[in-house]
Amino acid sequence: MFARPNTLGLSAPRAVRSISPVSWVIDLAKRLALLSAVITGLGCATACAVSADCANQKCVCEAGGTCDFDCVAPPCHIECQRGSDCTGACANGDCTCQSESNCDFRCDAPPCHLDCKSNTDCTGVCANGTCSCGSGAECHFECQAGPCHVECGARSTCNGECSNGTCRCGKDGRCDFTCTDGNCKTECPAGAECLLRCNSGNCKFDSCAGGVTQCSDGSIACNRSCP
């Protein structure tokens, strides 16, 4: 039998390839994995949210971003750029909070060093390291394992725990320090207001540019009133 001629001049329809649901899901998963890799590798634009694992690498939270970083394989380093809202885990590494950012760092494995720049709101945990608070910043530091050192910048509001280390308040700053092991050096320079608590009960300032007051709760105050 002969095929009927195509009298309308239209091309024959193409065969439609059937795509199974399983193949479609696999293809979608591959595309999402690629997108995730691009975001993690290149960073994220302003005001976006990132959640990632910083295993054996440095994670960066872009300026103005919102980020939450984990660490499952040290070393893990974090940099939170200017104006970001950033939480994460340090592990055998350094965590940095750039100016005008809000940061909260934990320590998953010592040593952990924290560097909170000027005008930040910064909370974190040090371990066998140094926690630094920049000028005009507000910082709260805990010591997970000594030695722990706390360095507070000028005009900062700085609370920190020292252990087998030094707690140093900045000029014109307001600092609350706790010595957790009775082996701390504490310094309160000119214009600063400092309070020192000691878990061992044996408190003293190594330098105090003002009068020292023994408080009823066992703490001592330099150039400020007792709590």
C-alpha positions as CSV (number, residue, x, y, z in Angstrom):
1,M,0.0,0.0,0.0
2,F,1.3,3.5,-0.9
3,A,1.6,6.2,1.7
4,R,-0.8,9.0,1.3
5,P,0.9,12.1,-0.1
6,N,1.2,15.2,2.1
7,T,-0.9,17.6,0.2
8,L,-0.7,20.5,2.7
9,G,3.1,20.9,2.5
10,L,3.6,20.4,6.3
11,S,6.6,18.6,7.7
12,A,6.0,15.3,9.4
13,P,5.6,15.6,13.2
14,R,8.7,14.8,15.3
15,A,8.6,11.9,17.7
16,V,8.2,13.1,21.4
17,R,10.9,11.6,23.6
18,S,9.4,10.1,26.8
19,I,11.1,11.2,30.0
20,S,10.6,8.9,33.0
21,P,9.9,10.5,36.4
22,V,13.1,8.9,37.8
23,S,15.2,10.6,35.1
24,W,13.6,13.9,35.7
25,V,14.3,13.8,39.4
26,I,17.9,12.8,38.8
27,D,18.4,15.7,36.4
28,L,16.9,18.2,38.8
29,A,19.1,17.0,41.6
30,K,22.2,17.4,39.4
31,R,21.2,21.0,38.6
32,L,20.6,21.9,42.2
33,A,23.9,20.4,43.3
34,L,25.7,22.5,40.6
35,L,23.9,25.6,41.8
36,S,24.9,24.9,45.4
37,A,28.5,24.4,44.4
38,V,28.6,27.7,42.6
39,I,27.1,29.6,45.5
40,T,29.5,28.0,48.0
41,G,32.6,28.5,45.8
42,L,31.9,32.1,44.6
43,G,30.2,33.6,47.7
44,C,26.8,35.2,47.8
45,A,25.6,38.6,46.8
46,T,24.5,41.3,49.2
47,A,21.6,40.4,51.5
48,C,21.4,36.8,50.6
49,A,21.5,33.8,53.0
50,V,24.2,31.2,53.0
51,S,24.4,28.0,55.0
52,A,27.5,25.9,54.4
53,D,30.1,23.5,55.8
54,C,33.6,25.0,56.1
55,A,35.5,21.7,56.2
56,N,39.2,22.2,55.8
57,Q,38.8,25.7,54.2
58,K,37.9,29.3,54.7
59,C,34.3,30.4,54.4
60,V,33.4,34.0,53.5
61,C,30.2,35.7,54.3
62,E,29.8,38.5,51.7
63,A,29.2,42.1,52.8
64,G,25.6,42.6,53.9
65,G,24.9,38.8,53.8
66,T,23.4,36.5,56.3
67,C,25.4,33.3,56.9
68,D,25.6,30.2,59.1
69,F,28.7,28.1,58.8
70,D,29.4,24.6,60.3
71,C,32.6,22.7,60.6
72,V,32.9,18.9,60.3
73,A,36.6,18.7,59.4
74,P,39.1,21.2,60.8
75,P,40.8,23.5,60.1
76,C,37.9,25.8,59.6
77,H,38.3,29.6,59.2
78,I,35.5,32.2,58.8
79,E,35.5,35.8,57.5
80,C,32.4,37.8,57.9
81,Q,32.6,40.9,55.7
82,R,31.4,44.4,56.5
83,G,27.8,44.7,57.5
84,S,27.1,41.0,57.6
85,D,25.0,38.9,60.1
86,C,27.1,35.9,60.6
87,T,27.3,32.8,62.9
88,G,29.7,29.9,62.6
89,A,32.2,27.4,64.0
90,C,35.9,27.9,64.2
91,A,38.1,24.9,64.5
92,N,41.9,25.0,64.6
93,G,41.5,28.4,62.9
94,D,40.6,32.0,62.9
95,C,37.3,33.8,62.8
96,T,37.1,37.4,61.7
97,C,34.2,39.8,62.1
98,Q,34.6,42.9,59.9
99,S,33.4,46.4,60.8
100,E,29.7,47.0,61.5
101,S,28.8,43.3,61.5
102,N,27.0,41.1,63.9
103,C,28.9,37.9,64.6
104,D,28.6,34.9,66.9
105,F,31.4,32.3,66.8
106,R,31.7,29.0,68.6
107,C,34.8,26.8,68.9
108,D,34.5,23.2,67.7
109,A,38.2,22.4,68.2
110,P,41.1,24.4,69.6
111,P,42.9,26.6,68.9
112,C,40.3,29.2,68.1
113,H,41.2,32.9,67.6
114,L,38.6,35.6,67.2
115,D,39.2,39.0,65.7
116,C,36.2,41.4,66.0
117,K,36.9,44.7,64.2
118,S,35.7,48.2,65.0
119,N,32.0,48.9,65.7
120,T,30.9,45.2,65.7
121,D,28.6,43.4,67.9
122,C,30.6,40.2,68.5
123,T,30.2,37.1,70.7
124,G,32.5,34.2,70.7
125,V,34.5,31.4,72.3
126,C,38.3,31.4,72.4
127,A,40.4,28.3,73.1
128,N,44.2,28.3,73.3
129,G,44.1,31.6,71.6
130,T,43.3,35.3,71.5
131,C,40.0,37.2,71.4
132,S,40.3,40.8,70.1
133,C,37.6,43.5,70.3
134,G,38.1,46.5,68.0
135,S,37.5,50.2,68.9
136,G,33.9,51.1,69.6
137,A,32.8,47.4,69.4
138,E,30.7,45.5,71.9
139,C,32.1,42.1,72.6
140,H,31.5,39.1,74.8
141,F,34.1,36.4,75.0
142,E,34.2,33.0,76.8
143,C,37.3,30.8,77.3
144,Q,36.8,27.1,76.5
145,A,40.3,26.0,77.2
146,G,43.4,28.1,78.2
147,P,45.5,29.9,77.5
148,C,43.0,32.6,76.6
149,H,43.9,36.2,76.1
150,V,41.4,39.1,75.7
151,E,42.4,42.4,73.9
152,C,39.9,45.2,74.0
153,G,40.2,48.3,71.8
154,A,39.7,51.9,72.6
155,R,36.1,53.0,73.6
156,S,34.9,49.3,73.4
157,T,32.5,47.6,75.7
158,C,34.2,44.4,76.3
159,N,33.5,41.3,78.5
160,G,35.9,38.4,78.5
161,E,37.3,35.4,80.3
162,C,41.1,34.9,80.7
163,S,42.9,31.8,81.6
164,N,46.7,31.6,81.9
165,G,46.7,34.7,79.9
166,T,46.2,38.5,79.7
167,C,43.1,40.6,79.8
168,R,43.7,44.1,78.5
169,C,41.2,46.9,78.4
170,G,41.5,49.7,75.8
171,K,41.7,53.4,76.5
172,D,38.4,54.9,77.5
173,G,36.9,51.4,77.3
174,R,34.5,49.7,79.7
175,C,35.6,46.1,80.5
176,D,34.4,43.2,82.7
177,F,37.0,40.5,83.0
178,T,36.9,37.1,84.7
179,C,40.0,35.1,85.5
180,T,39.0,31.5,85.5
181,D,42.2,29.9,86.8
182,G,43.9,32.4,89.1
183,N,46.8,32.9,86.6
184,C,45.9,36.0,84.7
185,K,47.5,39.4,84.0
186,T,45.0,42.3,83.9
187,E,45.6,45.8,82.6
188,C,43.3,48.8,82.9
189,P,44.8,51.9,81.2
190,A,44.0,55.6,81.5
191,G,40.4,56.5,81.0
192,A,39.2,52.9,81.1
193,E,36.7,51.5,83.6
194,C,37.3,47.9,84.6
195,L,35.9,45.2,86.8
196,L,37.7,41.9,87.6
197,R,36.3,38.7,89.0
198,C,38.4,35.7,89.8
199,N,37.2,32.2,90.3
200,S,40.1,31.5,92.6
201,G,39.2,34.4,94.8
202,N,42.6,36.0,94.5
203,C,42.0,39.1,92.4
204,K,44.4,41.9,91.5
205,F,45.1,44.4,88.7
206,D,48.6,44.3,87.3
207,S,48.1,47.9,86.2
208,C,45.2,50.3,87.1
209,A,45.3,54.0,86.0
210,G,42.9,55.0,88.8
211,G,41.6,53.9,92.2
212,V,41.1,50.3,93.0
213,T,38.0,49.3,95.0
214,Q,37.4,45.9,96.7
215,C,33.7,45.0,96.1
216,S,31.5,43.0,98.5
217,D,31.0,40.2,96.0
218,G,34.7,39.5,95.8
219,S,35.4,41.4,92.6
220,I,37.6,44.4,92.3
221,A,36.9,47.6,90.4
222,C,39.4,50.0,88.8
223,N,38.2,53.5,88.1
224,R,34.5,52.5,88.4
225,S,31.9,51.7,91.0
226,C,31.2,48.2,92.2
227,P,28.2,46.2,90.7
